Amino acid sequence: MSTEIPTQKTAVDNTAENKNNGSIHTSPKKKKKQKKRKKNRCSHDKCRTTLSFIDMQMTCKCKHNYCSIHRPLANHQCSADHVSIHQAYLTKNNPIIIPSKLNVV
């Protein structure tokens, strides 16, 4: 009884067979599409102004970026509650000062 172990063909053997058969399979090169960078625009409706680097650094408390015209709270409908944010900041950072009692001499 002779048992033959099937051998695996390597990539080098496969290329040699393809050349002998006359059919060389080459994969077509696909060009990669370059993704367009999203332009940084003002978040206000109907405003298509591109934001500068300085405008990008000044983010409103409602987590949106606005141009210099729409940045003030009165010029955009801000969803953040600024009053409660400032009250929480003041209570956290301003300790209660209790005067010490004077000793009677």
C-alpha positions as CSV (number, residue, x, y, z in Angstrom):
1,M,0.0,0.0,0.0
2,S,1.4,3.3,-1.0
3,T,-0.1,6.4,0.4
4,E,0.6,9.6,-1.3
5,I,0.5,12.8,0.6
6,P,-1.0,15.6,-1.5
7,T,1.4,18.5,-1.7
8,Q,0.4,22.1,-1.6
9,K,1.5,24.3,-4.5
10,T,3.3,27.4,-3.6
11,A,2.7,30.8,-5.3
12,V,5.9,30.3,-7.3
13,D,4.6,27.0,-8.7
14,N,1.3,28.7,-9.6
15,T,3.0,31.5,-11.6
16,A,5.1,29.0,-13.4
17,E,2.0,27.1,-14.5
18,N,0.2,30.3,-15.6
19,K,3.2,31.2,-17.8
20,N,3.2,27.7,-19.3
21,N,-0.5,27.8,-20.1
22,G,-0.2,31.2,-21.7
23,S,-2.8,32.8,-19.5
24,I,-1.4,35.3,-17.1
25,H,-4.0,36.6,-14.7
26,T,-3.4,40.2,-13.7
27,S,-5.7,42.1,-11.5
28,P,-6.7,45.5,-12.8
29,K,-5.4,48.4,-10.7
30,K,-8.2,50.4,-9.2
31,K,-7.7,54.0,-8.6
32,K,-8.4,55.1,-5.1
33,K,-11.0,57.9,-4.8
34,Q,-9.7,60.7,-2.8
35,K,-12.3,61.8,-0.2
36,K,-13.1,65.4,-0.2
37,R,-12.4,67.1,3.1
38,K,-15.5,68.5,4.7
39,K,-15.2,72.3,4.9
40,N,-15.7,73.9,8.2
41,R,-18.8,76.0,7.9
42,C,-20.8,78.2,10.3
43,S,-23.6,76.1,12.0
44,H,-26.2,78.9,11.6
45,D,-28.9,78.2,9.1
46,K,-28.4,79.9,5.7
47,C,-24.9,80.9,6.6
48,R,-22.3,79.3,4.3
49,T,-19.2,81.2,5.6
50,T,-16.1,79.0,6.0
51,L,-14.6,79.2,9.4
52,S,-11.0,80.3,10.0
53,F,-8.7,78.6,12.5
54,I,-9.6,81.2,15.2
55,D,-13.3,80.6,14.6
56,M,-12.8,76.8,15.0
57,Q,-11.2,77.4,18.4
58,M,-14.2,79.3,19.8
59,T,-16.8,76.7,20.3
60,C,-20.1,77.8,21.8
61,K,-21.4,76.0,24.9
62,C,-24.1,74.3,22.7
63,K,-21.1,72.5,21.0
64,H,-21.4,74.3,17.7
65,N,-19.0,76.5,15.8
66,Y,-20.2,79.8,14.5
67,C,-18.7,82.6,12.4
68,S,-17.9,85.9,14.1
69,I,-21.3,87.4,13.1
70,H,-23.3,84.6,14.6
71,R,-21.2,83.8,17.7
72,P,-23.0,86.1,20.2
73,L,-25.9,84.4,22.0
74,A,-28.4,86.8,20.6
75,N,-27.5,85.9,17.0
76,H,-28.1,82.2,17.1
77,Q,-30.6,80.0,18.9
78,C,-28.4,78.6,21.6
79,S,-29.7,75.4,23.2
80,A,-27.4,75.6,26.2
81,D,-28.7,77.0,29.5
82,H,-26.0,79.6,30.3
83,V,-27.6,80.8,33.5
84,S,-27.4,77.4,35.2
85,I,-23.9,76.8,33.8
86,H,-22.6,80.0,35.3
87,Q,-24.4,79.5,38.7
88,A,-22.9,76.0,39.0
89,Y,-19.4,77.5,38.1
90,L,-19.8,80.2,40.8
91,T,-20.9,77.8,43.5
92,K,-18.1,75.5,42.8
93,N,-15.3,78.0,42.6
94,N,-16.4,80.5,45.3
95,P,-16.1,79.1,48.8
96,I,-18.4,80.4,51.6
97,I,-16.4,82.8,53.8
98,I,-17.4,82.7,57.4
99,P,-15.9,85.5,59.6
100,S,-14.1,84.4,62.7
101,K,-15.6,85.4,66.0
102,L,-13.8,88.0,67.9
103,N,-12.7,87.3,71.5
104,V,-13.9,89.8,74.0
105,V,-10.9,91.3,75.8
